[in-house]
Amino acid sequence: MFKHILFPTDGSEASRDAIRKCVLFAKETGASLTGIHVIPEFHIVTYHTEMLEDTKAQFERDCLLHAQHYLNEIKDIAKEYNVSCETSYLTGDHPFDVIVKQAKEKNCDLIAMASHGRRGLKGFLMGSETQKVITHSTVPVLVFR
């Protein structure tokens, strides 16, 4: 069945809820797990208002701390269920693209990720990284709601 699962997390509640489900799925299928977090590039002009007050160095420190926290959650739950797990963080303005490329580079045969359930106009305007991954991925994508 599946041998290597890529699990991207953005630290959201939906993503955090999906971690245990993903780890249990990996255990049931005998797969190893790779958890990733995509850190956005620093921009002076941004829709993330918290970036406006930060210096680039402060922004990078904060993002790294968040990434470590999110990825440690994955590692801890994987360890609890005795599932082989590695984690990493990457930087990019288009998380879906980074996720799809990582799945290919790591030879993952499944991407498992959370859906935030955005629909209608809000989903259209904000976009859905999950939908973009589904559209661009060459490997299957399992979506947890």
Backbone bond lengths (Angstrom), bond angles and torsions (degrees), N, CA, C in turn:
res aa  C-N    CA-C-N  psi(-1)  N-CA   C-N-CA  omega(-1)  CA-C   N-CA-C  phi
1 M - - - 1.457 - - 1.525 108.15 -
2 F 1.329 119.63 -122.09 1.459 122.03 -179.22 1.523 109.72 -93.76
3 K 1.321 115.04 139.27 1.460 120.41 -177.99 1.526 112.90 -110.07
4 H 1.346 116.16 -30.85 1.468 119.64 -175.44 1.526 109.07 -144.93
5 I 1.326 115.98 117.34 1.458 122.23 -176.14 1.526 109.91 -109.29
6 L 1.313 115.87 131.86 1.462 121.66 173.91 1.524 107.95 -97.41
7 F 1.339 116.24 127.09 1.466 120.72 179.45 1.521 108.79 -123.05
8 P 1.344 117.63 101.98 1.465 120.17 175.16 1.525 110.47 -82.92
9 T 1.319 116.24 142.00 1.460 120.87 177.43 1.518 110.04 -130.83
10 D 1.330 114.34 142.27 1.466 119.07 174.84 1.526 110.71 -110.59
11 G 1.327 116.53 5.68 1.458 121.01 178.49 1.516 113.94 81.35
12 S 1.317 117.65 1.05 1.462 121.03 -179.62 1.528 110.08 -72.17
13 E 1.316 115.56 166.27 1.459 121.08 178.05 1.527 110.60 -59.25
14 A 1.322 116.79 -43.29 1.465 120.61 179.34 1.527 110.85 -61.23
15 S 1.300 116.31 -42.34 1.462 121.54 179.75 1.528 110.63 -66.73
16 R 1.313 116.21 -42.27 1.463 120.39 179.85 1.526 110.80 -65.02
17 D 1.337 117.05 -38.32 1.463 120.67 177.88 1.526 111.73 -65.53
18 A 1.323 117.30 -30.37 1.463 121.65 -177.17 1.528 113.17 -80.14
19 I 1.320 118.28 -16.67 1.470 120.36 -176.23 1.525 111.12 -57.96
20 R 1.319 117.43 -53.97 1.463 120.66 -177.30 1.531 110.86 -61.32
21 K 1.324 116.99 -40.47 1.468 120.83 178.37 1.521 110.44 -60.78
22 C 1.312 116.22 -43.40 1.455 120.91 -179.36 1.531 111.19 -66.52
23 V 1.319 116.50 -43.98 1.465 120.35 179.57 1.529 110.29 -62.74
24 L 1.319 117.03 -43.47 1.464 120.08 177.65 1.527 111.29 -62.44
25 F 1.327 117.03 -40.18 1.458 120.67 177.07 1.530 110.36 -62.87
26 A 1.334 116.89 -42.57 1.466 120.70 177.95 1.522 110.64 -61.76
27 K 1.325 116.67 -42.31 1.463 120.11 179.30 1.526 110.84 -62.57
28 E 1.328 116.48 -45.25 1.472 121.03 -178.66 1.526 112.18 -63.62
29 T 1.310 117.56 -32.96 1.461 120.52 -178.24 1.526 112.62 -95.74
30 G 1.333 117.39 -5.07 1.458 121.04 -179.27 1.518 113.51 74.00
31 A 1.309 116.60 24.25 1.469 121.58 -177.33 1.525 111.67 -91.42
32 S 1.310 115.10 154.29 1.463 120.10 168.96 1.521 107.65 -88.80
33 L 1.317 116.20 166.24 1.457 121.45 -173.01 1.525 109.69 -130.39
34 T 1.310 115.60 138.28 1.459 121.64 171.11 1.521 107.17 -122.71
35 G 1.324 115.97 119.48 1.454 121.48 176.77 1.513 109.45 -98.53
36 I 1.328 116.48 136.59 1.465 119.66 177.47 1.529 110.22 -133.90
37 H 1.307 114.15 154.98 1.468 121.96 172.91 1.522 106.68 -133.33
38 V 1.329 115.87 133.71 1.462 120.73 -179.85 1.522 108.91 -102.52
39 I 1.325 115.32 119.84 1.463 123.04 178.73 1.526 108.04 -91.13
40 P 1.327 117.71 131.11 1.472 118.78 178.75 1.525 111.67 -71.00
41 E 1.310 115.23 154.08 1.465 120.54 173.75 1.526 108.30 -68.09
42 F 1.320 117.05 152.37 1.462 121.89 176.20 1.524 108.82 -81.00
43 H 1.336 115.89 131.55 1.460 121.44 178.41 1.520 109.25 -133.64
44 I 1.305 116.14 142.73 1.464 120.50 175.76 1.531 109.70 -70.70
45 V 1.314 117.26 -43.23 1.458 122.24 176.12 1.524 106.65 -96.68
46 T 1.334 116.53 119.71 1.454 119.92 -173.58 1.516 111.50 -152.27
47 Y 1.320 115.16 159.24 1.461 120.07 172.24 1.526 110.40 -91.97
48 H 1.335 117.64 -7.89 1.467 121.97 173.51 1.523 107.05 -86.60
49 T 1.320 117.53 95.61 1.460 120.14 -173.81 1.515 113.61 -59.74
50 E 1.338 117.11 -27.40 1.468 118.31 179.41 1.522 111.78 -65.23
51 M 1.338 117.82 -21.88 1.461 121.00 178.25 1.523 111.53 -69.63
52 L 1.321 118.00 -27.48 1.447 120.88 -174.18 1.521 112.52 -64.05
53 E 1.318 116.74 -29.82 1.456 120.41 -178.53 1.527 112.34 -90.32
54 D 1.306 116.20 -15.95 1.466 120.26 -175.39 1.519 112.14 -85.85
55 T 1.301 114.41 151.01 1.447 119.35 165.60 1.517 105.98 -85.70
56 K 1.294 116.87 164.74 1.463 120.11 179.59 1.528 110.36 -58.97
57 A 1.317 117.57 -43.55 1.466 120.96 -178.88 1.529 111.06 -63.38
58 Q 1.332 116.78 -43.26 1.465 120.26 179.28 1.530 110.24 -65.64
59 F 1.304 116.59 -42.31 1.466 121.20 178.14 1.528 110.36 -58.76
60 E 1.337 117.01 -46.32 1.464 120.87 -179.56 1.526 111.37 -63.81
61 R 1.343 117.62 -40.44 1.464 120.84 177.95 1.526 110.85 -62.62
62 D 1.332 116.15 -45.90 1.465 120.66 -179.80 1.526 111.19 -62.69
63 C 1.320 116.37 -44.62 1.468 120.22 179.98 1.522 111.27 -63.33
64 L 1.314 116.92 -40.14 1.463 120.82 179.26 1.531 110.68 -64.40
65 L 1.326 117.08 -42.56 1.470 120.20 177.66 1.529 111.36 -62.07
66 H 1.331 116.60 -42.77 1.456 120.12 177.79 1.525 110.56 -63.48
67 A 1.324 116.58 -45.06 1.463 120.68 -179.47 1.526 110.79 -59.72
68 Q 1.318 116.81 -45.19 1.463 120.23 179.91 1.522 110.78 -61.79
69 H 1.319 117.00 -41.23 1.467 121.00 178.67 1.530 110.51 -62.68
70 Y 1.320 117.61 -48.99 1.466 121.64 -178.78 1.530 110.76 -61.97
71 L 1.319 116.51 -43.63 1.461 120.17 -177.10 1.524 111.94 -72.81
72 N 1.329 117.19 -32.16 1.469 119.73 176.12 1.523 111.34 -64.52
73 E 1.332 117.33 -32.89 1.468 119.87 175.85 1.529 110.28 -60.17
74 I 1.315 116.52 -43.74 1.463 120.60 178.74 1.524 110.46 -63.93
75 K 1.340 116.38 -48.61 1.473 120.41 -179.44 1.520 111.92 -58.89
76 D 1.337 116.75 -43.25 1.462 120.60 -177.93 1.529 112.12 -63.97
77 I 1.321 117.04 -43.02 1.463 119.85 -179.55 1.526 110.07 -70.99
78 A 1.330 117.42 -38.64 1.466 120.37 177.04 1.530 110.19 -61.90
79 K 1.312 116.59 -41.72 1.468 120.77 178.72 1.532 110.03 -63.39
80 E 1.318 116.71 -41.90 1.465 122.28 179.26 1.535 111.12 -56.98
81 Y 1.329 117.10 -36.60 1.467 121.88 -178.50 1.527 113.06 -101.67
82 N 1.330 115.86 8.92 1.460 121.52 177.64 1.531 112.03 57.68
83 V 1.328 115.73 46.43 1.462 122.16 177.46 1.525 107.69 -108.30
84 S 1.319 116.17 129.53 1.459 121.19 177.75 1.525 109.61 -61.40
85 C 1.345 115.92 129.12 1.462 119.49 -173.57 1.523 111.02 -147.87
86 E 1.310 114.58 135.64 1.460 121.21 169.49 1.521 106.99 -126.23
87 T 1.315 116.09 157.17 1.466 119.67 -179.67 1.522 109.97 -138.01
88 S 1.320 114.45 156.75 1.459 119.75 174.30 1.520 109.30 -159.82
89 Y 1.315 115.12 160.11 1.454 120.50 174.16 1.514 107.53 -120.13
90 L 1.313 114.80 148.06 1.448 121.93 -179.52 1.523 108.39 -134.39
91 T 1.307 116.82 164.58 1.451 121.35 -179.27 1.526 109.38 -116.15
92 G 1.325 115.42 136.95 1.458 119.71 176.96 1.511 111.18 -179.82
93 D 1.315 115.20 149.59 1.465 120.54 -179.65 1.522 113.18 -80.63
94 H 1.315 116.91 -16.25 1.461 121.26 -178.70 1.528 108.67 -123.00
95 P 1.327 116.93 88.90 1.462 119.91 -176.44 1.526 113.85 -52.69
96 F 1.323 118.15 -40.35 1.463 119.86 -178.67 1.518 111.25 -58.35
97 D 1.333 116.97 -39.73 1.459 121.66 -179.20 1.532 110.71 -67.25
98 V 1.320 116.55 -43.14 1.467 121.27 177.97 1.530 109.70 -62.41
99 I 1.321 117.12 -42.60 1.468 121.99 -179.19 1.521 110.45 -62.58
100 V 1.315 117.24 -48.64 1.466 121.64 -178.98 1.530 110.35 -62.16
101 K 1.324 117.19 -43.28 1.470 120.67 179.30 1.527 111.27 -65.33
102 Q 1.340 117.32 -39.75 1.461 120.24 179.29 1.528 111.41 -64.75
103 A 1.319 116.57 -39.54 1.467 119.77 178.12 1.523 110.22 -58.58
104 K 1.317 116.01 -40.65 1.461 120.33 179.98 1.534 110.97 -71.02
105 E 1.330 116.58 -47.41 1.465 121.03 -178.27 1.526 112.49 -62.97
106 K 1.334 116.77 -35.93 1.468 121.16 -177.58 1.533 112.04 -90.11
107 N 1.321 116.66 2.95 1.467 122.10 -178.50 1.524 112.23 56.60
108 C 1.313 116.03 42.31 1.462 121.03 177.41 1.522 108.89 -78.64
109 D 1.314 115.97 143.08 1.461 119.22 178.32 1.529 111.64 -106.62
110 L 1.348 117.01 5.40 1.451 122.04 175.50 1.527 109.23 -157.71
111 I 1.321 116.03 139.87 1.459 122.03 169.38 1.521 105.41 -109.88
112 A 1.322 116.96 125.85 1.470 121.59 177.49 1.517 107.08 -117.66
113 M 1.326 116.54 128.13 1.456 119.01 -177.45 1.514 111.31 -152.81
114 A 1.314 115.17 165.43 1.459 121.91 -179.72 1.514 110.40 -86.94
115 S 1.311 114.15 155.17 1.458 121.37 171.66 1.519 107.03 -114.16
116 H 1.313 116.27 138.10 1.464 120.21 178.56 1.514 111.90 -85.87
117 G 1.319 116.43 -4.92 1.448 120.35 175.61 1.519 115.01 72.27
118 R 1.332 117.10 21.10 1.467 119.29 177.83 1.517 109.34 -73.83
119 R 1.307 115.16 129.38 1.459 120.39 179.65 1.509 109.66 -133.67
120 G 1.303 114.82 174.23 1.461 120.23 174.80 1.516 111.91 63.62
121 L 1.324 115.39 -146.54 1.456 121.55 -175.73 1.530 111.83 -63.48
122 K 1.334 116.89 -40.97 1.467 119.93 -179.93 1.525 110.59 -61.17
123 G 1.338 116.61 -44.56 1.454 120.49 178.11 1.519 112.12 -64.07
124 F 1.330 116.22 -39.22 1.456 120.89 179.36 1.528 110.91 -66.02
125 L 1.329 116.82 -45.96 1.460 120.71 -176.48 1.521 112.33 -72.10
126 M 1.313 116.82 -42.41 1.461 120.24 -177.12 1.526 111.77 -82.11
127 G 1.323 115.81 -23.58 1.452 118.96 -177.07 1.511 110.13 77.33
128 S 1.276 115.60 160.24 1.449 121.11 179.60 1.516 108.60 -128.77
129 E 1.314 115.94 115.91 1.464 119.13 177.42 1.522 109.93 -61.70
130 T 1.339 116.50 -37.21 1.459 120.00 178.46 1.521 109.99 -60.86
131 Q 1.315 117.31 -46.24 1.466 120.61 179.66 1.523 110.78 -62.49
132 K 1.321 117.32 -39.42 1.467 120.67 179.08 1.525 111.02 -66.01
133 V 1.342 116.71 -38.97 1.460 119.72 177.10 1.526 109.90 -63.38
134 I 1.331 116.62 -46.35 1.468 120.85 179.01 1.529 110.09 -56.83
135 T 1.315 116.75 -43.27 1.464 122.09 -177.47 1.525 112.96 -67.50
136 H 1.340 117.58 -37.91 1.458 120.89 -172.34 1.528 115.08 -100.65
137 S 1.312 118.11 -12.78 1.460 120.92 -175.92 1.528 112.12 -76.32
138 T 1.322 114.61 143.80 1.461 120.02 174.25 1.528 111.04 -97.78
139 V 1.336 116.96 -5.87 1.464 121.05 176.22 1.532 107.81 -110.45
140 P 1.327 117.38 157.84 1.473 119.67 179.43 1.523 111.73 -59.14
141 V 1.340 114.83 151.64 1.465 121.71 178.62 1.520 107.76 -124.96
142 L 1.337 116.05 123.99 1.455 122.96 176.22 1.523 107.03 -100.92
143 V 1.346 116.46 124.40 1.466 120.54 -176.43 1.524 108.95 -110.52
144 F 1.332 115.14 125.05 1.465 121.55 175.43 1.519 108.79 -97.54
145 R 1.321 116.58 132.80 1.472 120.90 176.92 1.494 109.68 -102.52
